[in-house]
């Protein structure tokens, strides 16, 4: 059985959907780059019995038995209009981890887009995805500075499919205990 997220057609849903779609209709502007951010938990597993490599006409195979090695949280930032992405991994999924992710965006804000008037940020409605997270992590002056660097837009509830980074979550990230990594900004491969 395939499951689908079916939204309720409400005024709130339509309002947020139209807001996000309006953002996506904007032409590329280096002074207002559009960045989409999402996250998902990931179970860290290892296959104690190994596997068989792919061969001609045969997919790679691995035994169904696995050992669990905890979990992590995978953040994915996508700048869809120019194909940039950033993946970072945290141990937890908390308000402070979200704030830290946005502080990673200080690099984006201060180094990659120093001339940007605002960074247009598209997020889902997770309870940690708010400017208040910055105030939990940073001194008020720095939190305000960071919060004001972003133009905040949220997808409607049950509308995460409007966020390209949510779609990219299904990518198989290399999350074994030995390969927790942080990727630098780079153009995504088509």
Secondary structure in CASP SS format (residue, H / E / C, confidence):
PFRMAT SS
TARGET T0000
AUTHOR 0000-0000-0000
METHOD secondary structure of the structure
MODEL  1
X C 1.00
X C 1.00
X C 1.00
X C 1.00
X C 1.00
X C 1.00
X C 1.00
X C 1.00
X C 1.00
X C 1.00
X H 1.00
X H 1.00
X H 1.00
X H 1.00
X H 1.00
X H 1.00
X H 1.00
X H 1.00
X H 1.00
X H 1.00
X H 1.00
X H 1.00
X H 1.00
X H 1.00
X H 1.00
X C 1.00
X C 1.00
X C 1.00
X C 1.00
X C 1.00
X C 1.00
X C 1.00
X C 1.00
X E 1.00
X E 1.00
X E 1.00
X E 1.00
X E 1.00
X E 1.00
X E 1.00
X E 1.00
X E 1.00
X E 1.00
X E 1.00
X E 1.00
X E 1.00
X C 1.00
X C 1.00
X C 1.00
X C 1.00
X E 1.00
X E 1.00
X C 1.00
X C 1.00
X E 1.00
X C 1.00
X C 1.00
X E 1.00
X C 1.00
X C 1.00
X E 1.00
X E 1.00
X C 1.00
X C 1.00
X C 1.00
X C 1.00
X E 1.00
X E 1.00
X E 1.00
X E 1.00
X E 1.00
X E 1.00
X E 1.00
X E 1.00
X E 1.00
X E 1.00
X E 1.00
X E 1.00
X E 1.00
X C 1.00
X C 1.00
X C 1.00
X C 1.00
X E 1.00
X E 1.00
X E 1.00
X E 1.00
X E 1.00
X E 1.00
X E 1.00
X C 1.00
X C 1.00
X C 1.00
X C 1.00
X H 1.00
X H 1.00
X H 1.00
X H 1.00
X H 1.00
X H 1.00
X H 1.00
X H 1.00
X H 1.00
X H 1.00
X H 1.00
X H 1.00
X H 1.00
X H 1.00
X H 1.00
X H 1.00
X H 1.00
X H 1.00
X C 1.00
X C 1.00
X C 1.00
X C 1.00
X C 1.00
X C 1.00
X E 1.00
X E 1.00
X E 1.00
X E 1.00
X E 1.00
X C 1.00
X C 1.00
X C 1.00
X C 1.00
X C 1.00
X C 1.00
X C 1.00
X C 1.00
X H 1.00
X H 1.00
X H 1.00
X H 1.00
X H 1.00
X H 1.00
X C 1.00
X C 1.00
X H 1.00
X H 1.00
X H 1.00
X H 1.00
X H 1.00
X H 1.00
X H 1.00
X H 1.00
X H 1.00
X H 1.00
X E 1.00
X E 1.00
X E 1.00
X E 1.00
X E 1.00
X C 1.00
X C 1.00
X C 1.00
X C 1.00
X C 1.00
X H 1.00
X H 1.00
X H 1.00
X C 1.00
X H 1.00
X H 1.00
X H 1.00
X H 1.00
X H 1.00
X H 1.00
X H 1.00
X C 1.00
X C 1.00
X C 1.00
X C 1.00
X C 1.00
X C 1.00
X H 1.00
X H 1.00
X H 1.00
X C 1.00
X C 1.00
X C 1.00
X C 1.00
X C 1.00
X C 1.00
X E 1.00
X E 1.00
X C 1.00
X C 1.00
X C 1.00
END
